């Protein structure tokens, strides 16, 4: 309430605001909220374990770990994919192997492969309802 009064520049006159409440709501609703251009996302490297036949997160001490980065919501599959390769395989190498000797997939939090077709971070977030509108 106080913020509305400061924003609208209204002064109290005998205990009431000088404008009607409908006018205030209309003025406050006129300005659209700015669109978020980047999102903080958590990134991790999961390596397939042949013995257990499942993906296992690579620990930070061996070059993996979970990292939080700001990525553009318009970032597409290739852009994010290359960012991850550069992050976990600096100069094409890691503690496990060379990046040229491995197969890579972009996956979600449930270890399911994400399709490259029409992928953007913004679409992924809205499709999976990972944020409030």
C-alpha contacts under 8 A as a table, 3 or more apart, distances in Angstrom:
res1	aa1	res2	aa2	distance
1	X	4	X	5.15
1	X	5	X	6.40
2	X	5	X	5.14
2	X	6	X	6.30
3	X	6	X	5.04
3	X	7	X	5.99
4	X	7	X	5.10
4	X	8	X	5.91
4	X	24	X	7.76
4	X	28	X	7.67
5	X	8	X	5.26
5	X	9	X	5.77
5	X	10	X	5.40
5	X	11	X	7.38
6	X	9	X	5.11
6	X	10	X	6.91
8	X	24	X	7.38
8	X	27	X	7.86
10	X	17	X	6.65
10	X	18	X	6.64
10	X	19	X	7.57
11	X	17	X	6.31
11	X	18	X	6.73
12	X	15	X	5.84
12	X	16	X	5.49
12	X	17	X	4.77
12	X	18	X	6.50
13	X	16	X	5.39
13	X	17	X	5.96
13	X	18	X	6.26
17	X	20	X	7.24
19	X	23	X	6.50
19	X	24	X	7.04
20	X	23	X	5.37
20	X	24	X	6.60
21	X	24	X	5.06
21	X	25	X	6.27
22	X	25	X	5.20
22	X	26	X	6.14
23	X	26	X	5.12
23	X	27	X	6.20
24	X	27	X	5.21
24	X	28	X	6.13
25	X	28	X	5.10
25	X	29	X	5.99
26	X	29	X	5.18
26	X	30	X	6.18
27	X	30	X	5.24
27	X	31	X	7.56
28	X	31	X	6.46
29	X	32	X	7.02
36	X	39	X	7.32
36	X	73	X	7.83
37	X	72	X	5.77
37	X	73	X	5.79
37	X	74	X	7.71
38	X	70	X	5.90
38	X	71	X	5.19
38	X	72	X	4.14
38	X	73	X	5.29
39	X	69	X	7.98
39	X	70	X	5.23
39	X	71	X	5.48
39	X	72	X	6.37
39	X	73	X	6.40
40	X	68	X	6.37
40	X	69	X	5.32
40	X	70	X	4.25
40	X	71	X	6.37
41	X	68	X	5.51
41	X	69	X	5.59
41	X	70	X	6.33
41	X	71	X	7.13
42	X	66	X	6.41
42	X	67	X	5.51
42	X	68	X	4.40
42	X	69	X	6.53
43	X	66	X	5.57
43	X	67	X	5.14
43	X	68	X	6.15
43	X	69	X	7.46
43	X	84	X	7.81
44	X	57	X	7.16
44	X	58	X	7.86
44	X	64	X	6.70
44	X	65	X	5.86
44	X	66	X	4.58
44	X	67	X	6.37
45	X	57	X	5.92
45	X	58	X	5.88
45	X	64	X	5.68
45	X	65	X	6.87
45	X	66	X	7.52
45	X	88	X	7.33
46	X	55	X	5.58
46	X	56	X	5.11
46	X	57	X	4.15
46	X	58	X	5.68
47	X	55	X	5.31
47	X	56	X	5.36
47	X	57	X	6.21
47	X	58	X	6.42
48	X	53	X	6.84
48	X	54	X	5.64
48	X	55	X	4.26
48	X	56	X	6.18
49	X	52	X	5.70
49	X	53	X	5.46
49	X	54	X	5.59
49	X	55	X	5.89
49	X	56	X	6.50
50	X	53	X	4.93
50	X	54	X	7.31
55	X	111	X	7.34
57	X	64	X	7.49
57	X	65	X	7.27
58	X	62	X	6.83
58	X	63	X	7.23
58	X	64	X	4.73
58	X	65	X	5.99
59	X	62	X	5.59
59	X	63	X	6.72
59	X	64	X	4.98
59	X	65	X	4.82
60	X	63	X	5.14
60	X	64	X	4.41
60	X	65	X	3.87
60	X	66	X	7.36
61	X	64	X	7.03
61	X	65	X	7.63
62	X	95	X	5.92
62	X	96	X	7.94
63	X	88	X	6.42
63	X	94	X	6.56
63	X	95	X	6.41
64	X	88	X	6.34
71	X	75	X	6.92
72	X	75	X	5.17
72	X	121	X	7.35
73	X	120	X	6.72
73	X	121	X	4.87
73	X	122	X	4.45
74	X	120	X	5.67
74	X	121	X	6.18
74	X	122	X	6.14
75	X	79	X	5.96
75	X	80	X	6.44
75	X	120	X	5.40
75	X	121	X	5.73
75	X	122	X	7.81
76	X	79	X	5.39
76	X	80	X	6.31
76	X	118	X	7.80
76	X	119	X	5.64
76	X	120	X	4.30
76	X	121	X	6.54
77	X	80	X	5.41
77	X	81	X	5.87
77	X	116	X	5.78
77	X	119	X	5.59
77	X	120	X	6.29
78	X	81	X	4.97
78	X	82	X	6.03
79	X	82	X	5.35
79	X	83	X	6.23
80	X	83	X	4.97
80	X	84	X	6.25
81	X	84	X	5.24
81	X	85	X	6.35
81	X	106	X	6.74
82	X	85	X	5.07
82	X	86	X	6.16
83	X	86	X	5.23
83	X	87	X	6.05
84	X	87	X	4.93
84	X	88	X	6.07
84	X	89	X	7.94
85	X	88	X	5.50
85	X	89	X	5.33
85	X	90	X	7.51
85	X	92	X	7.70
85	X	99	X	7.73
86	X	89	X	5.26
86	X	90	X	5.19
86	X	91	X	7.35
86	X	92	X	7.39
87	X	90	X	6.14
88	X	94	X	6.91
89	X	92	X	4.91
89	X	93	X	4.86
89	X	94	X	5.11
89	X	98	X	7.69
89	X	99	X	6.54
90	X	93	X	5.85
90	X	94	X	7.09
92	X	98	X	5.83
92	X	99	X	5.17
92	X	100	X	7.34
93	X	97	X	6.15
93	X	98	X	4.43
93	X	99	X	5.86
94	X	97	X	5.45
94	X	98	X	6.13
94	X	99	X	7.48
97	X	101	X	6.83
97	X	102	X	7.65
98	X	101	X	5.53
98	X	102	X	7.17
99	X	102	X	5.53
105	X	113	X	6.37
105	X	114	X	7.62
106	X	113	X	5.93
106	X	114	X	5.65
107	X	110	X	7.66
107	X	111	X	5.48
107	X	112	X	5.23
107	X	113	X	4.34
107	X	114	X	5.06
108	X	111	X	5.41
108	X	112	X	5.56
108	X	113	X	6.62
108	X	114	X	6.44
109	X	112	X	7.46
115	X	119	X	6.95
116	X	119	X	5.49
119	X	123	X	6.68
119	X	124	X	6.90
120	X	123	X	5.25
120	X	124	X	6.22
121	X	124	X	5.05
121	X	125	X	6.16
122	X	125	X	5.21
122	X	126	X	6.26
123	X	126	X	5.24
123	X	127	X	5.87
124	X	127	X	5.18
124	X	128	X	6.07
125	X	128	X	5.43
125	X	129	X	5.87
125	X	130	X	5.16
125	X	131	X	6.72
126	X	129	X	4.91
126	X	130	X	6.48
126	X	131	X	7.09
127	X	130	X	7.93
129	X	132	X	7.36
